[in-house]
Amino acid sequence: MHETGIVRNLVRQLETAARESGAVRVSGVDVWLGALSQFSPEHFREHFADEACGTLAEGAVLRIEVSHDLRDPHAQDVMMTGLEFDVPDGQG
């Protein structure tokens, strides 16, 4: 359940950023998974697909980097490190 909340929050952030940019769609997302984040890339993709359904992030390409550094100060975190939007011509 904790994982669902993390991904739901990430999708909300994506939607907000996309709308503020005048985007019609989130086309790509770069995500960093800390070594202690409790996510595998596959597990994260499943949660993301579920939470993004019906949002501007539905169908976005996920590029996932996985850290194996247990001593990293962000080892428990999931961080969005990059975004790509589809913005209509003449906007953004």
Buried (B, 14 or more C-beta within 10 A) or exposed (E): EEBEEBBBEBBEEBBEBBEEBEBBBBBBBBBBBBBBBEBEBEBBBBBBBEBBEEBBBBEBEBBBEBBEEEEBEBBEBBBEEEBBBBBEEEEE
